[in-house]
Amino acid sequence: MSDSDSSEGDAKLRGWEIKRQQFVHNEIDTLIADAITRSASVDNKGSFLAVASGVIIAAISQTSWKVDWYLPAVPITLAAFALLLAAWALRPASRAGVTPAMLSDRWLDSMQSPITMERIVIREKVAMASLREIQIKSRANTVVAGFIFLIVAIFALVIIYSFNLA
């Protein structure tokens, strides 16, 4: 085997490695875009929860109750917990992962090969995507808990309102 055959084989392997890394980058970017969409969906549901909880609180506050004072306090407390959970779910998430400043500071003057640099960036993007997934799941679970409080508040309000009408 000649030196030219060996260098052609090495170039072909490097070409495959670059294509693999590009494929992984593209797939990670697709997953990150999907996570951004799901995060927006959680934000929308959290916003709806906050508005619905506020409407329930306002409705309870503006009603003239004939029942004991503490009975309307039950649904208003439950709705307030739902509102707090919505606010918690909608709080800004921490920004972790690859940033433009980090990329330039770390890699602009680096002596690493481009392939090594790209491998490290891929691993950092994976870590960032994993953290984002954890944040989305946590926020989604908080919104679900808020909706449970809201539903219980609505049922309690209906029951108490029926006593108020009697």
C-alpha positions in Angstrom: 0.0 0.0 0.0 1.5 3.3 -1.0 1.6 6.6 0.9 -1.0 8.1 -1.5 -3.4 5.3 -0.8 -3.0 5.8 2.9 -3.5 9.5 2.7 -6.6 9.0 0.5 -8.0 6.6 3.1 -7.3 9.1 5.9 -8.9 11.9 3.9 -12.0 9.7 3.3 -12.2 8.8 7.0 -11.9 12.5 7.9 -14.7 13.3 5.4 -16.9 10.7 7.0 -16.2 12.0 10.5 -17.1 15.6 9.4 -20.3 14.3 7.8 -21.2 12.4 11.0 -20.6 15.5 13.1 -22.7 17.6 10.8 -25.5 15.1 11.0 -25.3 15.1 14.8 -25.3 18.9 14.8 -28.3 19.0 12.6 -30.2 16.5 14.7 -29.4 18.3 17.9 -30.5 21.6 16.4 -33.8 19.9 15.4 -34.3 18.6 18.9 -33.5 22.0 20.4 -36.1 23.6 18.0 -38.6 21.0 19.1 -37.8 21.8 22.8 -38.3 25.5 22.1 -41.8 24.8 20.7 -42.7 22.6 23.6 -41.5 25.3 26.0 -43.7 27.9 24.3 -46.6 25.5 24.7 -46.0 25.2 28.4 -45.8 29.0 28.6 -49.1 29.3 26.8 -50.8 26.8 29.2 -49.2 28.5 32.2 -50.6 31.9 31.0 -54.0 30.4 30.5 -53.8 28.9 34.0 -52.9 32.3 35.5 -55.8 34.1 33.7 -58.3 31.4 34.6 -57.2 31.5 38.2 -57.5 35.3 38.3 -61.0 35.1 36.9 -62.0 32.6 39.6 -60.5 34.8 42.3 -62.2 37.9 41.0 -65.5 36.1 40.7 -65.4 34.8 44.2 -64.3 38.2 45.6 -67.1 40.1 43.8 -69.9 37.8 44.9 -72.2 38.6 47.8 -72.1 35.4 49.9 -74.9 34.2 52.2 -72.9 31.2 53.4 -70.4 31.3 56.3 -67.4 33.5 55.4 -64.8 30.7 55.5 -66.6 28.6 52.8 -65.7 30.9 49.9 -62.2 31.0 51.3 -61.7 27.4 50.2 -62.0 27.9 46.4 -60.2 31.3 46.6 -57.3 29.7 48.4 -57.2 26.8 45.8 -57.3 29.3 42.9 -54.6 31.4 44.6 -52.4 28.2 44.8 -53.1 27.6 41.1 -52.1 31.2 40.3 -48.9 30.8 42.3 -48.0 27.6 40.5 -48.7 29.4 37.1 -46.3 32.2 38.2 -43.7 29.7 39.2 -44.0 27.8 35.9 -43.7 31.1 33.9 -40.6 32.4 35.7 -37.6 32.9 33.4 -35.5 29.8 33.0 -31.7 29.9 33.4 -29.7 30.2 30.2 -27.2 27.4 30.2 -25.0 26.0 27.5 -23.2 27.4 24.5 -23.2 31.2 24.2 -21.5 33.3 21.5 -19.2 34.8 24.1 -18.1 31.4 25.4 -17.5 30.2 21.8 -15.3 33.1 20.9 -13.4 33.2 24.2 -12.8 29.5 24.2 -12.2 28.6 20.6 -11.1 31.7 18.6 -7.4 31.3 19.6 -7.5 27.6 20.3 -4.8 25.3 19.0 -7.3 22.4 18.9 -8.2 20.8 15.5 -11.6 21.8 14.1 -12.8 18.2 14.5 -11.9 18.2 18.2 -13.5 21.6 18.7 -16.7 20.4 17.0 -16.9 17.3 19.1 -16.6 19.4 22.3 -19.3 21.8 21.0 -21.6 18.9 20.2 -21.2 17.6 23.8 -22.0 21.0 25.2 -25.1 21.3 23.0 -26.2 17.9 24.2 -25.7 19.0 27.8 -27.6 22.2 27.2 -30.5 20.3 25.5 -30.7 17.8 28.4 -30.9 20.7 30.9 -33.6 22.3 28.8 -35.6 19.1 28.8 -35.4 18.9 32.6 -36.6 22.5 32.8 -39.5 21.9 30.4 -40.7 18.8 32.3 -40.5 20.5 35.6 -42.4 23.5 34.3 -45.0 21.3 32.7 -45.5 19.3 35.9 -46.0 22.6 37.8 -48.6 23.7 35.3 -50.4 20.3 35.6 -50.4 20.7 39.4 -51.8 24.2 39.0 -54.6 22.9 36.8 -55.5 20.3 39.4 -55.8 23.1 42.0 -57.9 25.1 39.6 -60.3 22.3 38.8 -60.7 21.5 42.5 -61.3 25.3 43.1 -64.0 25.3 40.4 -65.8 22.3 41.9 -65.6 23.8 45.4 -67.0 27.1 44.0 -69.9 25.3 42.3 -70.8 23.4 45.4 -70.5 26.5 47.6 -72.4 28.6 45.1 -75.3 26.0 45.1 -75.5 26.4 48.9 -75.4 30.2 48.4 -78.5 30.0 46.1 -80.5 27.8 48.5 
